[in-house]
Amino acid sequence: MKNQMNLLVKVLLVVPIAFLFFFSNMTNETIVSANNGDYKTWKQYEGDWADRLYVSKYGQYKFGDHVGMANKSKGMGTMADWGCYLTAMAIQIGKSGTGPADNDPWKFAEHMHKGGYMLAGNDSLVQNEKDGVNTYTGGKFRAHEPFRQDVGGKSKEQKIAAIKAVLDAGGYPIVRVGLNGGTHFVAVDRIEGDKVVLMDPGSSKDDLFAKYGSTVNQVRFFESDTPSTNANGNGTGGGAQQPTGEGGAQPQQPTKEQQEKINIARMEWDEGKIKGLPKPRNWEEDPVQIAHLSELDTIQHQSLEKWKKEVKQEEKIDMVKYARTGLMLIGILLLVFSLIYLVAYMFDRVSMFEFKLFEWLTLGKLTPSATGDSTFLRNKEQQYGPKLVNLRDFLIVEFLLIGLSMLLLSGSIFYVIEVIIDFFRAMTNYISNL
């Protein structure tokens, strides 16, 4: 009886532990499988990454910050804004099963940003997707050469044939289309008859030509150690790059002209060390959207012209600041003089001393009138000695001094000058029309 009780206790202890161990393993496998298998449902406008900033900075936000779902599509540089190409590549990597176990659009966007694979000076755009996907997957997912095939202007049948050629070769095509006057990227899953089945980062639609029609203009060819015909998203993840044989595809080195453009784009200019350029300024610029790299030169020229205009405007603003500061100083001096003028006049009116402060202040030209008489405005009646200034004359001068100082201090003098100029211009036009 005792042995039976001991056996029962052992069973009661072992069975729950075994069950927990089995359930834990099953849960872990389910999580990994679900993560790898969810790639078809990834959208740039949904999920934790939708409102995250994938550009370096926008206003108070920096790379990786959540701007809020209400702001996810307001042109700040979130994944929902312009992250279609990054999401499309993450989808195809997910399908191939060659990425990290936790691969998703944001994980891939972080890799591209931190690895320096985005366009310098406008990191809303991808600069070097070839090296980006290669290093992300340890070489198991890569760009095929030739990489891009332009199909703009071709028939629907020719475009389908170009996509089918990539799929038949075991590749993972990403197609560039036109959308709202700009550019959009979608991942292609398969072809069923004349239907090209999409995995679209920006839409729930799955028919390429039903959704985008004739705007399909380019096919990009990615390949993997796992051909797309055999891919189900359940790969073991990236690792060290496997050696390839003679027939293995290797990323092609850029041409001399392409490398020169890359070097120029990545160069960090120090404005302070270039003769003739103004002092460095902390410019706040919105990302400039470029539909294609071929437009880069035009966009750079337009940005440079805009920058020149802003510099000239800054110089004009600086000149106005200097002029206004100078006039304000004159206004302060006039205000101080008006106070001294008041004190001197009152001092001479009540002082019993022989020294006359008001007369000294006006260099012997004016003196307070003891009788109330005035010769301030009468040039011919007094030939010798200072002119007599009564209280009325004093108040007129004091009012003019204080009024002029207030105009200078407040900047209203500019408005007065503008009114005078407009008046004379109107008078000139009126006389010329007589």
Secondary structure by P-SEA (a helix, b strand, c coil): caaaaaaaaaaaaaaaaaaaaaaaaaaaaaaaaaaaacccccccccccccccccccccccccccccccccccccccccccccaaaaaaaaaaaaaaccccccccaaaaaaaaaaacccccccccccccaaaaaaaaaccccccccccccccccccaaaaaaaaaaaaaabbbbbbbbbcccbbbbbbbcccccccccccccccccccccccccccccbbbbbbccccccccccccccccccccccccccccccccaaaaaaaaaaaccccccccccccccccccccbbbbccccaaaaaaaaaaaaaaaaaaaaaaaaaaaaaaaaaaaaaaaaaaaaaaaaaaaaaaacccccccaaaaaacccbbbbccccccccccccccccbbbbcaaaaaaaaaaaaaaaaaaaacaaaaaaaaaaaaaaaaaaaaaac
